[in-house]
Amino acid sequence: MDQRWKPSVTVAAVIERDGRFLLVEEETADGLRLNNPAGHLDAGESPAEGCAREVLEETAWTFRPTALVGIYLARFQRPATAEDVTYLRFAFCGDAVQHHPARKLDTGIVRALWLTADEIRASTQRHRSPLVLRCLEDYLAGQRHPLATVYTHPSVAQP
């Protein structure tokens, strides 16, 4: 029987405030890593909704997506587990609207932090994936697409 290949669909946020970018420091099988606020798309949500949810869960910031930065396909083999996974990432930019400092961060998230582009570039060995820097560079190059570029049919939200 043939098995259909299916990439893992993820969402990520590029959030800039006062020349700094919001990242998370998280525990992974490969050690402490830096990542965009990001995670897997859940059933019943659009990519933009999933991105806003992940930002809140991982950083305690309410996030309002304003544009799609890009759609990325990347394959990784985790050094610690040799797991071979392909990710399809929808990266959005937008605004950190409100901070909720009393909110507990997602399991595995050590902290949220604001770094400059140069600090992010200087820490590539700590990035969870090469997409962290690629999304940042595309954002800094002005790459923006309307949110309507990613259409979610109403059937997605139906039980």
N, C-alpha and C positions, 0 to 999 in steps of 0.2 A: 504494500500500500504506500502510495506517495504521501509525504508530509508536506504541507504547504508552509513555506517560509513566511514568518511574520516578524517584522521589526517591533521593538518596544517603543510605543509612542510616548514621548515626554514633552513637557513644556518648561520653558525657562524665561527668566526675566532679566533684562538689563535696565537697572534703575540708577540714574545719576542725580546727585544732589550736591550742589556747591563744589563741582569738580571731582567728586568722589563717587564710587560705585558700590552698591550694596552687594556683598557676597556673604556666603555662609562658610563656616569652618565646621567640617563634619567628620565623624568617625566612619571609616570604611574598612573593608577587608584588607586594604592596602595601606592603612594608617590614616593619620589626620590629613585631610585634603581640603582645598578651597574649591568652591563651586558657585555658580550663579544660584540664586534661589530657584529650585527646579524639582521636578518629580514626574511621576507617571500620570497620564491622563486617566481620570476615573470615568466609569460608565455614567452616562446621563449628563455630561457637561461638555460644553464647547471648549476648544483649546484656550481661548481667552479666559473663560471662567476657571478652568483648571489651573491656569497660571496664577490668577489672583488668589485662588485657594492655597496653592503651594507657597506663595510668598507669605501669606498670613501665617501658615503653619510653621514655616521655617525661620521667619524673621520677626514675627509679631508686628509687621507693618501691613496696613490695608493698602492694596495696590490697585491702581486703575490703569489698565492697558490703554495705550493711545495709538500704537502702530505695531505692525509685524516687522521685525528686523529681518528675519529670514527663516527658511526651512532647511534643516541640515540632516544629512544622513551620514552616520559614522559607525564603524565597526571597531569593537574593542575586545581585547583578550585580557582579562584581569590577571595580573601577576600572581596574586595570592591563591587564586582558585582555578586558573586556566579556563574560566568560563568565557565562552565566545558569544558576544551579544552585539546585535546591531540596533542602534537607536535612531529613530526618526524624531527630531527635535523641532518644535515650533518655538521660536524665541520672539518675545514681545518686549517692547520698551514702554515706559509709562511713568506714572507718578506714584511716589510713596506718599500717601495721603494722610495717614494717621498712624502713630505708633501706639502700641498697647503693651507697655512695659511689664505689666503684671501677667501677661499671657505666657504660658509655658511653651517652649520651643519643641518641635518634633523630636522624637527619639533619634539619637545619633547626632543631632545638631549641637555643637559645643557653644557656638555663639554666632551672631550676625555682626559683620564689621563693614566699615566704609573705607575703601582703599582708592588711591589715585590710579589712573591708567598705568603710570610708570611702575607703581608698586605691584600691580597685577602682572605686568610684563616681566618684572624681575622675579616673580615667584612661580614660573611655569612648571618647575619640578614638583610643586605642591598642588597643581591643578588636578581636579578629578578627571578631566578629559581635555583634549585639545580644543573642544568646542567652547570652553570658557573664554579663551583668548580670541578665538575666531568671531564669536558673537560680539565681543567688545569692539574689536577692530571694525567689523561691519557697521556697528552703531556709530562709532567715531567717524567713519567715512560718510555718514549721512544716509545710510541705507534704511529706508522706511517704506512700508507698504500699508495701504489702508487695512483696517481691521476686517473690512468686508471681503478682503482677499481670501480669507478662510471662512467659507460658508458652512454653517451647521444646520442641517435640516431639522425641523421641529420633531421628527420621529426619534431623534437621539434622546430627548428629554422624556419621552413616553416610557411608562413602565413595561 
